[in-house]
Amino acid sequence: MVPIKGVFRNATATSLKGNSKLCGSIPEFRLPNCKLQHANKRRLSPTMKLIISLVCGILGVILVLTFLYLQCLRRGKKESASSDSDKFLKVSYQSLLKATDAFSSTNLIGMGSFGSVYKGVLEEGGTTIAIKVFNLVRRGAYKSFTAECEALKNIRHRNLVKVLSVCSGSDYRGNDFKALIYEFMGNGSLEEWLHPAGTNGEINDGQRSLTFCQRLNIAIDVAMALEYLHHHCHTPTVHCDLKPSNVLLDDDMIGHVGDFGLAKFLPITSQTSSGNQSSSLGIKGTIGYTPPANAEYGMGHNVWIQGDVYSYGILLLEMFTGKKPIDNLFQGTLTLHNFVKAAVPEQLVEIVDPVLVQEMVQVEMSTSNHRNENNARLRMKTEECLISILEIGLACSAELPGERLDISDVVAQMCQIRKKHTVQLLAPFILVRRRASKSFTAECEAHYNLVKVISACSGSDYGGHDFKALIYEVMVNGRLEEWLHPIQTIEVPRERLDISDAMVEMCRIRNALQANRIYELIRI
């Protein structure tokens, strides 16, 4: 296109010959008009506009929903936090002061490494509680309080001491005050039952003691608590201070593990290998119950679950021998583990707790009217159970961690011993009626959907004859027969069905009844 300005304004002074493809300019050049092609602005089609609108709308809705979800999530967390706080007792220093009569020495029920435990009764509701008051002057008390709070807020198990609340503030002098409020355990600690105060191994008639079955049940309770801590917690937890004084017994003599002041949390990878956490409080645990030569969690050493297994092994040996691991008997290289290992199985009676030996003698005396072989059989079976338990204790308290049992295997083996002992203890008794003893033994075994046996009584009546009775849970609605045949009717014999066919037919009838009921509801 030739311009119309500048030199191109004068047609006589400019020549454009030989340029046939030029256009435009002034008329004197006689050039064709230029056909200008304007750049078409690319416009969006209606379909594209619709798609963009939909995408923007969807994104907007997503953003709004996301915002609302986050708001609901925050509100839910606040509500859950408030509901969790409502589950705990609300206590203050003043309420604890009243509950314990100003922390009177008459309410003192125990003392630990970092504090004292008092019994108290809350003024509101009359709830009996146990209050662990931390002695914050002691080094490590703050850390123990924090560790115990951290452990107890995330763990729930029937064999762990239940924390009801926590109190953190100041006392009447303005000093820091920290306390944990626990569910009160009416039967005290296992330590008080194994080693009553003021006794030197002698058996008194008025002295309370644990039977073989009670010790076995408590040992299983403790093992189940450790199994939960090691394998079923969200974060594997090591107790680090398992001993009789930290095993508390409720009114039903169920064992509860307590005192988590030295507890440590492990990464998942540390369950089967040495942990990577160490102590800053010195020796973790109690002398006699910690692994030898600081093998696991002694001074500055790592923490892992096999240390708890060792402590459990020592506890098990102590429960059935009645001897503490720090007894004066154990001097030099002689330990409770070696003491039991050297005596089992030949010298079993010599090392077993005298209370258990006396219990076996009393059982023999109660069956003295029967044949001697039955008495010998009963004693032999009880001794077999004792040997099995002590062998588990030895396996758990082995010096090398790799040789110790896993706590899950311990639970399985201990439960098997309990089941075996329950049957064997009752089997030797023979009643006058034929097969009565077998029936009595069989009915003592619990099973789902069978009538629950609450207890059993085996002894002698006023005439000196054998007396055996089973105590059942009462069934308020009586027997099925009383409902099917309230008035005696003549039974008409008919062809019997196979039990599988009967189940199919009964299910069909039930489904038909449910369908008819739904149909009737719809009609209504």
C-alpha positions, 0 to 999 in steps of 0.5 A: 500500500502506497502512502498518501503523504510525504514524497508520494503526494506529488505524482509528477515527481514519483514513478511507480512503474514496474510495481504492479502489486502496489495499491492505494495512494493518490488517484494520480497514480491510478493504482487499485484500491487496497483491500484491507484485511482487518485482524478479526478479534477472536471471540469466545463461542457461546459453548466456551463461555458456558464451560468457563462459567460452569467451571468458575461456578463449581470452583466457587462452590468448592471453595465455599464448601471447603470453608464451611467444612473447616469451620465445622471441623474447628467447631467439632474439635472445640466441642470434643475438647469441651466434652472430654473436659466434662468427662473429667472431674472438676477439682480445685486445690480447695476441694482436694484440701477438704477431701483429704482433711488438709492432706492429713497423715491419717489419709496417707495411703502410699509414698512414691519417688516423686510424691505421696498418695492420699485417700479422699472423699469429694464433698460433691457426690461423695466419690472416693478418690486417690490423690497423688500429690507431687513433691515438686522440690524433688528433682524430676518431679515436674517431668514425672508429672508431665510424663504421667499426664501425657501417658494417661490421657491417651491410654484406656484399658481395664487393667490400667489405673483410671485417671479421673482428673488433674489439678495444677495450680498453687497451694495456700502458700502460693507454691506450685501444686500439681496432683493427679486424681485416680479411681480409688482401689479398695484393696491397696497394692499388690505389695501390701498383699505379698509382704504385709507390714510387720511380718517376717515370712511367718504365716498368721491366721489373721494375716490377709494373703492371696490364694493361688487363683488370685495370684494367677488372675492378677498376673494375667491382668498385669500381662494384659496391661503390658500387652496393651501398652506395647502392642495396642496403643497408638504409640507404643509405651514402656512403663519402665517401673513395673513392681508390686507397689505399682500394681493396685487391686480393686474391690474385685481383686482385679489388677491395675497397673499404675504410676506412669511417671517414668513411662516413655513413648517409642516410635513404631520401629522401636518395638523390636529394636533398641529404642532411641530415647534415654533418661535424664532422671538417672536410673529408670525403674527400681533396683531389682526390677530393672534388667541387670548391668543396665542392659536396657534402661539403666543409667543413660541407656535406651528404653524399649519394651523388653525391659518391661518384660524383664520386670514382669518376669521378676514380678511373677517370680516374686508373686509365687515365691514370696521373696523380693528381688532385693531380699537379704538372701540374694548376695553376690551373684545369687539373684531371684532368677538364679535362685528359682532356676536352680530349684525348678522343678525338683525343689519346687516346694522349698522355694514356693511361697509358704502360703501356697504350700499351706493352701495345697495342704488344706486342699489335701486335707479336705479330700482326705476321705478319698483315695490317696492316689486322688490326693497325689494327683491333685498335688501333682497337677497343682505343682505342674501349674506352678512349674509352668508359671515359674518357667514363664517368669524365668523366660521373661527375666532372662539376662539377654533381651533376645531370649525373653518372651514377647508379652503377647506369648506370655498372656496366651500361656498364662491364660492356658495355665489358668484354664488348665488349673480351673479344670484340674483343681475340680477334677479329683473330687468324686461324689457319691453319684456316678459321673457327678464330678465330671458334670460338676467340672464341665459346668464350671467352664464358661461359654458364650450363650450358656448360663453364666456360672458366678461361683462354685462351692466345694467343701463339706456339709455339717455332717462331714460329707462332701458338698458341691454347689454351683451358683448361677446367674438368675434368669428372671424369665424362667425356662423356655419350656414354661413359655411354650407349655404353660399348661401340660399338654400331650406331646405329639411325636413327629419326624425330626429335622436336621439342625441345619435344615431347622436353622434355615427354616427358622430364618425363613420364618423370621424373614417372612415375619419381618417382611409382613411387619414392614408391610403392615407399618407401610399400610398404617 
